[in-house]
């Protein structure tokens, strides 16, 4: 995947995440985080805990959103170099 393709895909996912997060739809926001994580190479993917309880979705989103952003930046740098 090229850098431009990755950026376009992640940008759409970020918009979907922000929309769900802003509406308080934390289960949907968590699903988007899972999808974003799946777009990363295996060596950069985060190991997410299973989200079984919708009440835990808000804390899940808050915990993993910033971690995932950092990993996405790392992968973007890889794509720029290659």
N, C-alpha and C positions, 0 to 999 in steps of 0.2 A: 504494500500500500504506500502510495506516495504521501509526502507531507501535506499536500493540498487536499487529497482525498481524506486523510485522517483529520485534518482541521475542519473540513466541511462536516464530516460525520460527528465529531465531538461537539462542534458548535450547535448542531441540531439537538444533540442529546443534552447539552447544557441548558438550552432553552426549555426543553421538556422538563428537565429537573427543576429549574427555577420556577416554572409555572406551577408544577405540583407542590413544591416546597412552599411557595407563597400562598397557595390556597389551603395549606395545612393537610394536603394529601400525602402524608409521609410514607405510606405503603407504596404508592406509585413512585414517589421520589426515590425510594430505596430500590425499586425495580430498575429505574434508570441508572442508578449507580452500578448495579450488577451488570447491566448491558454495557456501560462504559468500560468497566473492568474487563469484560470479555473481549473488547477490542484491542487490548494490550497484549504484547507477547507474554508467554507463560512466565518467563523469568522476572517480569515486572508486575504481574498480577498480584493484587492483594488477596489475602485469605480472609474472606468475609465469614462472619458467623451466620448461621441460619437464622432467618427472621421468621419466627413462628408466631409471635404475638404482635398484632397491629399496634398495641400500646407501646411497644418497644421500638417502633419504627422511627419515631422522632429522635430518640437518642442515637439510634443506628445511623441515621442520616447525618446528624451533627458530628458524630465520631468519624465517619469514613469520608465525608465530603472533602475535607481539607487534605487528608492523606491521599486520596485519589487524584486531586488536583496536582499534587507534588509529583506523583508518578507519571501523570500525563505530560508534565513539563519535561521530565527525564526522557520519556519516549520521543517527544518532539525534537529534543536535542540530538538524539540518536538518528532520527530521520534526516535532520539537517546535515549531519556529518556524512551520512552515506549517500 
